Amino acid sequence: MINYPIKFTPILKDKIWGGEKLKTVLNKETSLNNIGESWELSSVDGDISQVSNGTLKGQLLTQLIEEYKGDLVGEKVYEQFGNKFPLLFKFIDAKENLSIQLHPNDEIAAKLHNSFGKTEMWFVMDTDESSELNIGFSEKMTPEKYKQAIEEKKILEKLNFEKVQKGDSFFIKEGLVHAIGAGCLIAEIQQTSDITYRIYDWDRVDDQGNERELHTELAIDALDYNAVGANKCEYKKEENTPSNVASCEYFTTNYIKINDLYRRDLSTITSFTVYICVGGAGTISMGAENETIRRGETILIPANTKEVIVNSSEIELLEVYIK
């Protein structure tokens, strides 16, 4: 039985569009430059998270699931996913615009990539004054209109862009065209998948002068041509009360702002619970065991935990589980 909140060592990814905020704002330790992503909790092949605290320090996430099974992830989750953790948690720093992209659904991803699809959500932690996101098209499209826009290099004219600020949140379902804009620092929750179809990359080249691969043909069958405008998540910011931000078959996410000793009853949640700190700092306790958590950190709570206690003068958490 695991009796303490589990932390993991971040897996840092340098990206052509990455910046310094993961180091300077979220205090990720690295000598690398252009860090675009910090994978906080992952069972993606080749990038499996390793425990960084307590008696389980050094063990891989997949080893924990293999040993503790439903006690860790929940019986229903273990029955469906086995030793694969079903969600991937990231922080993303976009110094430059990310590519215009989309992700396939479960059916397409399984058929073409032997993978899960990718539905995700974003929570905006920080922005520059002019930061914006691409979410959806600006008008209803068809495969023919899409192909024409790509061929004529007019795809940007068909996209919806939204000005964003700290605290904004967006639900990104499979097939929805989207892109994180320059200056955004994002917490991302997604299905465990690393499948992305890029359809436009701002004519960028890498250090060798090569453009990144585009997937404009693969995107034809995966795009949601009716996805117009932003799918913004509305939620309340009441103190010491969970407020739902997003719910789907893959995950449920709540926002909790805490300024006191807060007891959270988890007895009705049948899966693991993950806490992502998007502001402030505090401690999370399971019985006699506690762990600090501060902005830019992530903690995994085992499924068999009935209650956690959060103690903080000011902390903002995203709480994630599977129904």
C-alpha beads as a LAMMPS data file, in Angstrom:
LAMMPS data file: protein, C-alpha beads

323 atoms
322 bonds

1 atom types
1 bond types

-500.0 500.0 xlo xhi
-500.0 500.0 ylo yhi
-500.0 500.0 zlo zhi

Masses

1 110.0

Atoms # bond

1 1 1 0.000 0.000 0.000
2 1 1 1.288 3.462 -0.915
3 1 1 0.677 5.855 1.966
4 1 1 2.123 9.167 0.751
5 1 1 1.654 11.714 -2.089
6 1 1 3.922 10.736 -4.980
7 1 1 6.130 13.147 -6.914
8 1 1 7.987 12.425 -10.132
9 1 1 11.097 13.807 -11.824
10 1 1 10.098 16.104 -14.712
11 1 1 11.074 14.970 -18.212
12 1 1 12.204 18.117 -20.023
13 1 1 11.934 18.502 -23.797
14 1 1 13.787 21.076 -25.874
15 1 1 11.667 22.420 -28.722
16 1 1 12.308 24.732 -31.650
17 1 1 9.646 27.040 -30.192
18 1 1 10.579 26.631 -26.503
19 1 1 11.809 29.299 -24.098
20 1 1 13.019 29.919 -20.550
21 1 1 9.821 30.125 -18.458
22 1 1 9.923 26.493 -17.353
23 1 1 13.246 27.371 -15.705
24 1 1 12.646 30.968 -14.628
25 1 1 8.951 30.805 -13.679
26 1 1 8.372 27.143 -12.748
27 1 1 11.910 26.483 -11.434
28 1 1 12.665 23.417 -13.542
29 1 1 16.343 22.530 -13.154
30 1 1 18.189 22.062 -16.445
31 1 1 21.180 23.332 -18.398
32 1 1 19.272 22.970 -21.661
33 1 1 17.981 25.949 -23.604
34 1 1 14.663 26.326 -25.450
35 1 1 12.778 24.032 -23.067
36 1 1 9.295 23.743 -24.510
37 1 1 7.746 21.001 -22.388
38 1 1 8.016 19.471 -18.945
39 1 1 6.378 16.041 -18.873
40 1 1 5.198 15.736 -15.288
41 1 1 3.488 12.358 -15.325
42 1 1 3.937 10.037 -18.299
43 1 1 3.905 6.401 -19.342
44 1 1 4.671 7.154 -23.004
45 1 1 7.202 4.599 -24.272
46 1 1 10.707 6.010 -23.870
47 1 1 9.482 8.745 -21.523
48 1 1 8.218 6.971 -18.413
49 1 1 8.121 9.049 -15.233
50 1 1 10.342 8.128 -12.281
51 1 1 9.401 8.665 -8.629
52 1 1 11.452 11.431 -6.990
53 1 1 10.357 11.171 -3.338
54 1 1 9.746 8.764 -0.468
55 1 1 10.367 5.038 -0.168
56 1 1 9.484 4.422 -3.832
57 1 1 12.099 6.888 -5.119
58 1 1 13.697 5.673 -8.357
59 1 1 10.841 3.405 -9.418
60 1 1 9.099 3.943 -12.735
61 1 1 5.409 4.774 -12.967
62 1 1 4.772 1.575 -14.918
63 1 1 6.492 -0.466 -12.192
64 1 1 4.202 1.074 -9.591
65 1 1 1.120 0.224 -11.638
66 1 1 2.341 -3.342 -12.176
67 1 1 2.850 -3.819 -8.435
68 1 1 -0.077 -1.892 -6.937
69 1 1 -2.582 -2.218 -9.792
70 1 1 -6.073 -0.963 -8.898
71 1 1 -4.947 0.318 -5.507
72 1 1 -2.901 2.929 -7.366
73 1 1 -4.917 3.765 -10.479
74 1 1 -8.368 2.368 -9.657
75 1 1 -9.846 -1.030 -10.499
76 1 1 -11.798 0.193 -13.528
77 1 1 -8.791 2.093 -14.897
78 1 1 -6.488 -0.903 -14.408
79 1 1 -8.983 -3.208 -16.090
80 1 1 -9.096 -0.920 -19.135
81 1 1 -5.471 0.225 -19.430
82 1 1 -3.361 -2.373 -17.626
83 1 1 0.119 -1.074 -16.807
84 1 1 -0.321 1.968 -19.069
85 1 1 -1.127 5.225 -17.271
86 1 1 -4.056 6.685 -19.241
87 1 1 -3.186 10.386 -18.994
88 1 1 -0.179 12.573 -19.748
89 1 1 0.440 15.781 -17.794
90 1 1 2.641 18.587 -19.117
91 1 1 3.678 22.173 -18.659
92 1 1 4.297 23.958 -21.972
93 1 1 6.267 27.171 -22.549
94 1 1 5.790 28.702 -25.995
95 1 1 8.396 31.382 -26.667
96 1 1 7.236 31.209 -30.278
97 1 1 4.010 29.983 -31.869
98 1 1 3.521 26.234 -31.941
99 1 1 2.533 24.648 -35.229
100 1 1 -1.090 24.674 -36.358
101 1 1 -2.085 21.112 -35.538
102 1 1 -4.707 18.572 -34.553
103 1 1 -4.855 15.096 -33.068
104 1 1 -6.658 11.985 -34.347
105 1 1 -9.444 10.208 -32.481
106 1 1 -9.050 6.791 -30.863
107 1 1 -10.187 4.905 -33.963
108 1 1 -7.778 6.590 -36.383
109 1 1 -4.900 6.543 -33.890
110 1 1 -5.349 2.820 -33.211
111 1 1 -5.572 1.962 -36.903
112 1 1 -2.642 4.063 -38.139
113 1 1 -0.365 4.446 -35.111
114 1 1 -1.246 1.674 -32.616
115 1 1 -1.923 4.451 -30.131
116 1 1 -4.684 6.172 -28.218
117 1 1 -6.191 9.286 -29.732
118 1 1 -5.624 12.625 -28.102
119 1 1 -8.260 14.718 -26.407
120 1 1 -6.752 17.359 -24.143
121 1 1 -7.336 20.571 -22.212
122 1 1 -5.279 23.678 -21.526
123 1 1 -5.085 25.884 -18.449
124 1 1 -3.290 29.188 -19.069
125 1 1 -0.809 29.913 -16.255
126 1 1 0.910 32.967 -17.723
127 1 1 0.901 35.052 -20.902
128 1 1 2.571 37.984 -22.563
129 1 1 0.415 41.031 -23.258
130 1 1 -0.295 40.044 -26.875
131 1 1 -0.594 36.265 -26.428
132 1 1 -3.278 34.377 -28.306
133 1 1 -4.289 30.822 -29.144
134 1 1 -5.688 29.226 -32.271
135 1 1 -8.835 27.275 -31.429
136 1 1 -10.937 25.957 -34.306
137 1 1 -11.758 27.406 -37.705
138 1 1 -13.211 30.867 -38.295
139 1 1 -15.886 29.354 -40.554
140 1 1 -17.247 25.913 -41.342
141 1 1 -14.919 24.045 -43.664
142 1 1 -14.966 21.011 -45.967
143 1 1 -12.137 18.718 -47.057
144 1 1 -12.117 20.575 -50.381
145 1 1 -11.914 24.019 -48.757
146 1 1 -9.164 22.762 -46.446
147 1 1 -7.094 21.378 -49.331
148 1 1 -7.509 24.618 -51.267
149 1 1 -6.424 26.725 -48.283
150 1 1 -3.333 24.549 -47.810
151 1 1 -2.405 24.653 -51.512
152 1 1 -2.879 28.425 -51.711
153 1 1 -1.068 28.965 -48.386
154 1 1 -4.139 30.694 -46.960
155 1 1 -4.849 28.358 -44.053
156 1 1 -4.217 31.119 -41.473
157 1 1 -7.106 33.099 -42.960
158 1 1 -9.450 30.212 -42.097
159 1 1 -8.467 29.934 -38.433
160 1 1 -10.002 31.396 -35.281
161 1 1 -7.574 33.178 -32.935
162 1 1 -8.414 34.115 -29.343
163 1 1 -6.684 36.613 -27.066
164 1 1 -5.974 34.884 -23.757
165 1 1 -5.080 35.743 -20.195
166 1 1 -3.994 33.937 -17.055
167 1 1 -6.698 31.578 -15.785
168 1 1 -8.322 30.923 -19.164
169 1 1 -8.999 27.275 -19.964
170 1 1 -9.885 25.479 -23.198
171 1 1 -11.081 21.970 -24.069
172 1 1 -9.359 20.527 -27.145
173 1 1 -11.241 17.532 -28.472
174 1 1 -9.842 15.217 -31.128
175 1 1 -9.949 16.677 -34.634
176 1 1 -10.011 20.301 -33.446
177 1 1 -7.411 22.462 -35.179
178 1 1 -5.408 24.399 -32.580
179 1 1 -2.103 26.015 -31.649
180 1 1 -0.540 27.587 -28.570
181 1 1 0.653 31.113 -29.290
182 1 1 3.895 32.859 -28.350
183 1 1 4.175 33.944 -24.723
184 1 1 1.802 31.351 -23.277
185 1 1 2.691 29.142 -20.314
186 1 1 0.199 26.279 -20.239
187 1 1 -0.710 23.316 -18.050
188 1 1 -1.914 20.534 -20.350
189 1 1 -3.896 17.411 -19.477
190 1 1 -4.301 14.845 -22.244
191 1 1 -4.770 11.234 -23.160
192 1 1 -1.548 9.244 -23.200
193 1 1 -0.567 9.808 -26.808
194 1 1 2.179 11.618 -28.677
195 1 1 0.435 11.682 -32.072
196 1 1 0.227 15.133 -33.663
197 1 1 -0.693 16.118 -37.210
198 1 1 0.973 19.421 -38.141
199 1 1 -0.697 21.302 -40.991
200 1 1 1.255 24.588 -40.843
201 1 1 4.515 25.520 -39.095
202 1 1 5.088 29.198 -39.899
203 1 1 7.729 28.270 -42.534
204 1 1 10.242 27.565 -39.746
205 1 1 13.509 25.707 -40.257
206 1 1 15.676 23.840 -37.746
207 1 1 19.413 24.265 -37.070
208 1 1 20.175 22.347 -40.263
209 1 1 17.882 24.526 -42.342
210 1 1 15.206 21.839 -42.703
211 1 1 11.489 22.462 -42.382
212 1 1 9.613 20.200 -39.971
213 1 1 7.433 17.485 -41.450
214 1 1 3.810 18.396 -42.131
215 1 1 0.899 15.944 -42.110
216 1 1 -1.597 17.748 -44.318
217 1 1 -2.826 14.537 -45.989
218 1 1 -3.230 12.573 -42.754
219 1 1 -5.206 15.495 -41.370
220 1 1 -7.896 15.247 -44.065
221 1 1 -9.695 12.311 -42.416
222 1 1 -8.976 13.460 -38.850
223 1 1 -10.116 17.104 -38.951
224 1 1 -13.391 18.298 -37.476
225 1 1 -14.471 20.685 -40.235
226 1 1 -17.439 21.957 -38.218
227 1 1 -15.364 23.083 -35.220
228 1 1 -15.772 26.859 -35.388
229 1 1 -14.608 29.202 -32.627
230 1 1 -13.159 28.542 -29.197
231 1 1 -14.326 25.863 -26.803
232 1 1 -13.607 27.905 -23.678
233 1 1 -14.183 26.320 -20.277
234 1 1 -16.169 28.410 -17.808
235 1 1 -15.606 27.762 -14.114
236 1 1 -16.019 29.485 -10.740
237 1 1 -13.147 30.683 -8.573
238 1 1 -14.770 30.206 -5.182
239 1 1 -12.338 29.563 -2.347
240 1 1 -12.090 26.127 -0.724
241 1 1 -14.653 24.646 -3.121
242 1 1 -13.934 22.485 -6.201
243 1 1 -15.257 24.001 -9.429
244 1 1 -15.533 21.849 -12.534
245 1 1 -13.472 23.088 -15.474
246 1 1 -13.837 20.204 -17.930
247 1 1 -15.390 16.739 -18.003
248 1 1 -15.227 14.074 -20.688
249 1 1 -14.927 10.308 -20.918
250 1 1 -11.144 10.565 -20.565
251 1 1 -10.786 12.866 -17.550
252 1 1 -12.506 15.270 -15.170
253 1 1 -10.714 18.449 -14.098
254 1 1 -11.657 20.716 -11.190
255 1 1 -10.153 24.032 -10.103
256 1 1 -9.653 24.584 -6.363
257 1 1 -8.384 27.792 -4.749
258 1 1 -7.440 27.218 -1.116
259 1 1 -6.523 29.730 1.609
260 1 1 -6.808 27.584 4.740
261 1 1 -6.738 23.992 5.970
262 1 1 -8.898 22.154 3.461
263 1 1 -10.103 18.566 3.729
264 1 1 -10.913 16.959 0.388
265 1 1 -13.095 13.839 0.484
266 1 1 -11.925 11.445 -2.252
267 1 1 -14.042 8.466 -1.176
268 1 1 -16.412 8.764 -4.152
269 1 1 -13.566 9.013 -6.702
270 1 1 -12.718 5.531 -7.956
271 1 1 -9.542 6.395 -9.894
272 1 1 -6.221 7.995 -8.987
273 1 1 -6.258 11.754 -8.371
274 1 1 -3.617 14.132 -9.712
275 1 1 -3.001 17.613 -8.323
276 1 1 -1.288 20.200 -10.522
277 1 1 -0.245 23.402 -8.791
278 1 1 -0.937 26.392 -11.054
279 1 1 -0.397 29.048 -8.387
280 1 1 0.970 29.509 -4.872
281 1 1 2.271 26.722 -2.634
282 1 1 1.238 24.464 0.235
283 1 1 1.287 20.926 1.569
284 1 1 -0.833 17.909 0.691
285 1 1 -1.251 15.264 3.396
286 1 1 -2.355 11.629 3.296
287 1 1 -2.789 10.586 6.910
288 1 1 0.521 11.177 8.686
289 1 1 2.461 11.690 5.452
290 1 1 2.659 15.037 3.690
291 1 1 4.435 16.560 0.711
292 1 1 5.030 20.150 -0.319
293 1 1 3.670 21.334 -3.642
294 1 1 4.337 24.665 -5.338
295 1 1 3.542 26.315 -8.633
296 1 1 4.771 24.093 -11.451
297 1 1 4.672 20.816 -9.508
298 1 1 2.443 17.763 -9.840
299 1 1 1.459 15.088 -7.313
300 1 1 -0.194 11.674 -7.762
301 1 1 -2.604 10.421 -5.088
302 1 1 -3.371 6.650 -5.124
303 1 1 -6.921 5.529 -5.875
304 1 1 -7.412 3.877 -2.486
305 1 1 -6.946 7.211 -0.677
306 1 1 -10.139 8.366 1.051
307 1 1 -9.083 11.901 1.986
308 1 1 -6.316 14.424 1.488
309 1 1 -5.705 17.581 3.491
310 1 1 -4.340 20.670 1.767
311 1 1 -2.775 23.307 3.998
312 1 1 -1.957 26.672 2.462
313 1 1 -2.422 30.396 2.885
314 1 1 -2.854 30.600 -0.886
315 1 1 -2.698 27.857 -3.509
316 1 1 -4.428 27.128 -6.809
317 1 1 -4.758 23.489 -7.846
318 1 1 -6.128 21.564 -10.768
319 1 1 -7.605 18.281 -9.557
320 1 1 -7.813 15.534 -12.181
321 1 1 -9.371 12.071 -12.063
322 1 1 -11.334 9.638 -14.241
323 1 1 -15.008 8.912 -13.645

Bonds

1 1 1 2
2 1 2 3
3 1 3 4
4 1 4 5
5 1 5 6
6 1 6 7
7 1 7 8
8 1 8 9
9 1 9 10
10 1 10 11
11 1 11 12
12 1 12 13
13 1 13 14
14 1 14 15
15 1 15 16
16 1 16 17
17 1 17 18
18 1 18 19
19 1 19 20
20 1 20 21
21 1 21 22
22 1 22 23
23 1 23 24
24 1 24 25
25 1 25 26
26 1 26 27
27 1 27 28
28 1 28 29
29 1 29 30
30 1 30 31
31 1 31 32
32 1 32 33
33 1 33 34
34 1 34 35
35 1 35 36
36 1 36 37
37 1 37 38
38 1 38 39
39 1 39 40
40 1 40 41
41 1 41 42
42 1 42 43
43 1 43 44
44 1 44 45
45 1 45 46
46 1 46 47
47 1 47 48
48 1 48 49
49 1 49 50
50 1 50 51
51 1 51 52
52 1 52 53
53 1 53 54
54 1 54 55
55 1 55 56
56 1 56 57
57 1 57 58
58 1 58 59
59 1 59 60
60 1 60 61
61 1 61 62
62 1 62 63
63 1 63 64
64 1 64 65
65 1 65 66
66 1 66 67
67 1 67 68
68 1 68 69
69 1 69 70
70 1 70 71
71 1 71 72
72 1 72 73
73 1 73 74
74 1 74 75
75 1 75 76
76 1 76 77
77 1 77 78
78 1 78 79
79 1 79 80
80 1 80 81
81 1 81 82
82 1 82 83
83 1 83 84
84 1 84 85
85 1 85 86
86 1 86 87
87 1 87 88
88 1 88 89
89 1 89 90
90 1 90 91
91 1 91 92
92 1 92 93
93 1 93 94
94 1 94 95
95 1 95 96
96 1 96 97
97 1 97 98
98 1 98 99
99 1 99 100
100 1 100 101
101 1 101 102
102 1 102 103
103 1 103 104
104 1 104 105
105 1 105 106
106 1 106 107
107 1 107 108
108 1 108 109
109 1 109 110
110 1 110 111
111 1 111 112
112 1 112 113
113 1 113 114
114 1 114 115
115 1 115 116
116 1 116 117
117 1 117 118
118 1 118 119
119 1 119 120
120 1 120 121
121 1 121 122
122 1 122 123
123 1 123 124
124 1 124 125
125 1 125 126
126 1 126 127
127 1 127 128
128 1 128 129
129 1 129 130
130 1 130 131
131 1 131 132
132 1 132 133
133 1 133 134
134 1 134 135
135 1 135 136
136 1 136 137
137 1 137 138
138 1 138 139
139 1 139 140
140 1 140 141
141 1 141 142
142 1 142 143
143 1 143 144
144 1 144 145
145 1 145 146
146 1 146 147
147 1 147 148
148 1 148 149
149 1 149 150
150 1 150 151
151 1 151 152
152 1 152 153
153 1 153 154
154 1 154 155
155 1 155 156
156 1 156 157
157 1 157 158
158 1 158 159
159 1 159 160
160 1 160 161
161 1 161 162
162 1 162 163
163 1 163 164
164 1 164 165
165 1 165 166
166 1 166 167
167 1 167 168
168 1 168 169
169 1 169 170
170 1 170 171
171 1 171 172
172 1 172 173
173 1 173 174
174 1 174 175
175 1 175 176
176 1 176 177
177 1 177 178
178 1 178 179
179 1 179 180
180 1 180 181
181 1 181 182
182 1 182 183
183 1 183 184
184 1 184 185
185 1 185 186
186 1 186 187
187 1 187 188
188 1 188 189
189 1 189 190
190 1 190 191
191 1 191 192
192 1 192 193
193 1 193 194
194 1 194 195
195 1 195 196
196 1 196 197
197 1 197 198
198 1 198 199
199 1 199 200
200 1 200 201
201 1 201 202
202 1 202 203
203 1 203 204
204 1 204 205
205 1 205 206
206 1 206 207
207 1 207 208
208 1 208 209
209 1 209 210
210 1 210 211
211 1 211 212
212 1 212 213
213 1 213 214
214 1 214 215
215 1 215 216
216 1 216 217
217 1 217 218
218 1 218 219
219 1 219 220
220 1 220 221
221 1 221 222
222 1 222 223
223 1 223 224
224 1 224 225
225 1 225 226
226 1 226 227
227 1 227 228
228 1 228 229
229 1 229 230
230 1 230 231
231 1 231 232
232 1 232 233
233 1 233 234
234 1 234 235
235 1 235 236
236 1 236 237
237 1 237 238
238 1 238 239
239 1 239 240
240 1 240 241
241 1 241 242
242 1 242 243
243 1 243 244
244 1 244 245
245 1 245 246
246 1 246 247
247 1 247 248
248 1 248 249
249 1 249 250
250 1 250 251
251 1 251 252
252 1 252 253
253 1 253 254
254 1 254 255
255 1 255 256
256 1 256 257
257 1 257 258
258 1 258 259
259 1 259 260
260 1 260 261
261 1 261 262
262 1 262 263
263 1 263 264
264 1 264 265
265 1 265 266
266 1 266 267
267 1 267 268
268 1 268 269
269 1 269 270
270 1 270 271
271 1 271 272
272 1 272 273
273 1 273 274
274 1 274 275
275 1 275 276
276 1 276 277
277 1 277 278
278 1 278 279
279 1 279 280
280 1 280 281
281 1 281 282
282 1 282 283
283 1 283 284
284 1 284 285
285 1 285 286
286 1 286 287
287 1 287 288
288 1 288 289
289 1 289 290
290 1 290 291
291 1 291 292
292 1 292 293
293 1 293 294
294 1 294 295
295 1 295 296
296 1 296 297
297 1 297 298
298 1 298 299
299 1 299 300
300 1 300 301
301 1 301 302
302 1 302 303
303 1 303 304
304 1 304 305
305 1 305 306
306 1 306 307
307 1 307 308
308 1 308 309
309 1 309 310
310 1 310 311
311 1 311 312
312 1 312 313
313 1 313 314
314 1 314 315
315 1 315 316
316 1 316 317
317 1 317 318
318 1 318 319
319 1 319 320
320 1 320 321
321 1 321 322
322 1 322 323
